[in-house]
Amino acid sequence: MKIGFITSGVFFVLMLSMAACKKYEPVLPPDIKMNSDPVQRYRATLKLVGAPGPLRVRAKVGYGIKNNYSCVPIDSRRSFGGSRPYFQEDIEFDVRNVGGDVYEFSYYDDAIKDEDYYGMGLCNWSSSPIFIINIRGVAYSVGQPRSV
């Protein structure tokens, strides 16, 4: 029984010392490139009913890697045992008032080029459009994230 505990203890110390000798290299953000020929065009529309004026409407699209677990490596110093960082790129867009209380903007879902950033397979980006309404100095965000 004592030999089992001693063997387990020696094995545990050996594993800890091996992990401590490993050089830490953080997972760097991907080198994002814009898609030169995007094709998946969408139009986001917002209708404000009874909003007090004056107001200002802006828009942005958050692009995130939707298959993060299969294409981004684990960063060993994030949380206990490591975790994968989540990378997101936000792009602002011009909003058009298309009449009265209706606003819209167009964006491309495939604006960011899918690439193999870490040698683990292709990282696929998805988009989440958001309207930002500023009323009397207070910003409100309206949007529905796309399921990934």
N, C-alpha and C positions, 0 to 999 in steps of 0.2 A: 504494500500500500504506500509506504514511504517512497519507494523507488518511482512509483507512478507520479506522485506529487513533485518529486525532484525533477524527473524527466520533463514534466509539463512546465515547471518553472524555468528550466534551462531553455526549453524550446521558446517560451514566451519572451524571455530576455533576448535571445538570439534574434527573434523576429523584430523586436523593437529596435535593436541596434542596427539591423539591416535597413529598416525604414528610416532611421535617423540619418544614415549615411547617404541616402538618395538626395540628389540635388533638386531643390524645388524650382520648378518652372511654371509660372502662372499661365493660364489659358488666356492668350491675348485676343482682343476683339478681331473679328474677321476683316480682311481687306475688301470692303464692300465695293462692288462695281455696279454702276447703273446699266440696265439693259438697253442696248442701243436700238432695239426694234421691239418695243413692247406691243402686245396685241390684245390683252385682256382689259378692255376699257370699261369702266363703270361710271355711273353718275349718281351722286348722293344728293338727295333733296331734303330740305327742311322747311316745314311750314310752321310759323309762329302764330298762335292765335291769342290775341289779347295781351301781347307783351308790351310792357310800358316802355316808352321811348325816352330819350334817344338810346339807340343800341348800335353795337358794332358786331358784325359776324365774321369770324375767321374759320379756317378749317385746317386740319392736318390729318395725315394718315400715318399710323404707326405700323411699321413693317417689322415682323418678328420671324425668327426661324421656327417653322411649325414642326419639324422633325428633330428637335434639339437633342433628344436622347439617342438618336442613331448617328449623329454627325458631329457632335461637339464632345470633346474629351472631358473627363472628370478633373476638376481642379482640387487637388488633395488638401489644400489649406482652407477650403470653404466648408464651413460647418464640420460636424464630427464625421470623419471618414470621407469627406469630400462631396462635392456636388457639381453639377454642370452649370456654368453661368448662362444666363439668358441674355442674348444680345438683341437690341431693338434699335431701329433707325426711324426717326420722325422726320417727315417732310411736310412743310407748310404749303398750302395751295390758296390761290385767289378764289374768292367766293363771288358769285354773281347774284344780284337781286333780279329775279326773273319776273317780278310783278308783285306789288303789294307786300305781303308778308311771306313770300316764298323765296328761298335761297337755294342755290345749288352749286356744285363743283364737280369736275370730272377728274378721275385719277386712273392709274393703271395698277392692277393687282400684281402684274409681273414687272413692275418698274425696277426692281432690284434683281440682278442676275443670280440665278441659282448656281452655286459652285461647290467644289470639294475643298473647303478651307483647311481642314485638319488631317486629310488623308484617311478619313473614316467613311467617306461616301458623300453624295451630293446633299447639300443643305438647301432646303426649299423654304422660300419666304412666303408669308401670307400678309394680308393687309387688314387694317381696322380703321375705317374712316371716322373722324370725330369733328363735330362742329363746336366752336367755342363762341358763346354769346356773351358779350360784355354789356351789362346794363348798370349804369351809374357806378362804374368802377368795380363791379363784382363780376367775376368770370364764372360762367356755367358751361359745363361740357355735356354734350349730347351725342350719343353714338351707341352703336351696338356692335361689340366685338364679334368678328367672324369666328366661328368654331374652327379649331385647328385639329 
